[in-house]
Amino acid sequence: MTTPQVLGERYEIGGVLGRGGMAEVHHGRDLRLGREVAVKVLRHDLARDPSFQVRFRREAQASASLNHPAIVAVYDTGEDRTPTGATPYIVMEYVEGETLRDVLRREGRLPIERAMSLAADICGALDFSHRNGIVHRDVKPGNVMITPQGTVKVMDFGIARAVSDSAATMTSTAAVIGTAQYLSPEQARGESVDARSDVYSLGCLLYELVTGAPPFTGDSPVSVAYQHVREDPRLPSSINPDVPPELDAILLKAMSKNPANRYQSAADMRNDLLRALAGQRVEATPVMGDAEKTAIIGAPVGGYGSSGYGSDDDWDDEQARKRKRRIIAIVSVLAVLLLGGVIAAAIAMNADDDPVAAQQVEVPAVVGQPVAEAEQAITDAGLEVGDTTDQPTTNPAEQGTVLQTTPAGGVLVDGGTSVGLVVGVAPDAITVPSLVNFTEQQAREALTRAGFTGSVDTREEDSLQDEGTVVSVSPASGESVAVDGTVELGLSTGTIAMPDVTGRPQAEAIATLTDAGFTEAQITVEEIDSDAPEGTVVSTTPTPASPASAGSRIVLQVSGGVAQLTVPNLRGQSREAAEANLRAVGFTNIQFSDSDVLDPGVGPGQVVSTEPAAGTPQPPTTTIAVILNPQAPDAD
């Protein structure tokens, strides 16, 4: 049996997961921690090349500085020295799943909503990378993993650079770094790049997800790069009619030739994608399709190509070319006028609406505050808590507190903006990430990604959350814990003890149940006759202290008060018949007495009247006095 190769006396190397231009990725196992990993090993023929060694180290440094759920985590890096030389390697998180390239090969193109959702997740990862000063520079389907759960993992920062060092986009042989079909124009020209270059590449990737093909193709990388610099892409909806106008606008804005006309950050593009998914108006300028341009002047559809104004093959003489130029000018003028009219109409229609622009709020100054207090202050200000980055510090006073925010405190931003936190932690410690509502497995994976190598204990906790869901964490999210310490997860049992609400008014009982986590939709009220005070709970199903879940049907039996019975009309009935009728109705307290006055309308011994009178509603316990006609006197 062949002995498996072990790198750094720790990482056992298995089969090849994939190959790239400068490295191979192997399935591996961390013998020390007993976990699966992916090990990226620089190819032997490149291991002695200093330039490739520098790029390989740069990837490790770039990836290791990024701790984000949508970015493949880097655990370790090193060089395995053998008699034949040193073999550099990077140890990464092992991700099950497939790349977007594999998905595209299998499905051709993706459903619009799924493609936009995946792109929004990729935007989140890139935004985090950019805010940490790293430009990816090689965003493409092959560098995005999709897990079996459908989550995104961006990987391969092999040519990433710090923003401050992003001017170097060419190798020593003047070959453009990156993949031609997803190059930004500035990359293709060998100019300096920033975060907006990744936005362009992501636009190309999303274009392919919804159309099934990249925006530009050619016989060689050079021809494709030329198109990125000089040509406009076809309108995505002209290829796939399912593409909505909002996505057309988003894609063309992201793929603008001039970086100043693109989204200025991946976060801006993500926000527009989320608006489109929610059916809201996007910030990208609406795009007029070819059919709309043609309809303006009634020109034949064949007069213009799907990517512009067609070729000049049928315009051979000078006069024909002049006519074409006039038509183009007319179309352009009419298009501008139509767009102006649309904008004016939109302004008029929204004149009385609330302003579209989000209200500006000031980022609170939370530096020096404990994480929990800082997060609460950010939420109270109408902002969202963004990603948290750990920064080791030996100063105990700084540990567990916020050292920096992005944007900084005092800056005016739109409401709902994410505020990233840099949190001080002790050396060899991490900040416990937010784990509530995760499954146990997801929580363990999140702790691992955060660098935690200690033990994870669990305990059951009564809760209406799905069984097995994390409902509490100790230490709490935002607090520090040693990397080899202990974290305890409180896992939901899925049930809680049914609160005892008997004897309480109906409204108070329902409020108690909803405060406990139940919904009004699962509560049913049944009114019953009872001598308990009207409107109070007499009994419940389930009974008090019994287990109840979020799916349980809860029945409250509420007193409607004592039932009312109607006194029947007994006039002219005999004593025996009157008593039988009263008991049949439900009255049990019956008294008979003779009248002092003879009533000629009824016979002797028959009922004259009742007290209470016939027809009046009375409780069943009411005493009914029955007045009988006196017997006729004996004749002398």
Buried (B, 14 or more C-beta within 10 A) or exposed (E): EEEEBBBBEBBBBBEEBEEEEBBBBBBBBBEEEEBBBBBBBBBEEBBEBEEBBEBBBBBBBBBBBBBBBBBBBBBBBBBBEEEEEBBBBBBBBBBEBBBBBBBBEEEEBBEBEBBBBBBBBBBBBBBBBBBBBBBBBBBBBBBBBBEEEEBBBBBBBBBBBBBEEBEEBBEEEEEBBBBBBBBBBBBBBBBEBBBBBBBBBBBBBBBBBBBBBBBBEBEEBEEBBBBBBEBBBBBBBBBBEEBBBBBBBBBBBBBBBEBEBBBBBBBBBBBBBBBBBEEEEBBBEBBBBBEEBBEBEEBEEEBBEEBEBBEEEEBEEEEEEEEBEEBEEEBEEEBEEBEEEEEEEEEEEEEEEEEEEEEEBBBBBBBEBBBEBBBBBBEEBBBEBBBBBBEEBEEEEBBBBBBBBBBEBEBEBEEEBBBBBBBBBBEEBBBBBBBBEBBBEBBBBBBBBBBBBBEBEBEEBEBBBEEBBBBBBBBBBBBBBBBEBEBEBBBBBBBBEBBBBBEBBBEBBBBBBEEBEBEEEBBEEEBEEBEBEBBBBBBBBBEEEEEBBBEBEBBBBBBBBBEEBEBBBBBBBBBEEBBEBBEEEEBEEBEEEEBEEBBEEBEEEBBBBBBEEBEEEBEBEBEBBBBBBBEEEEEE
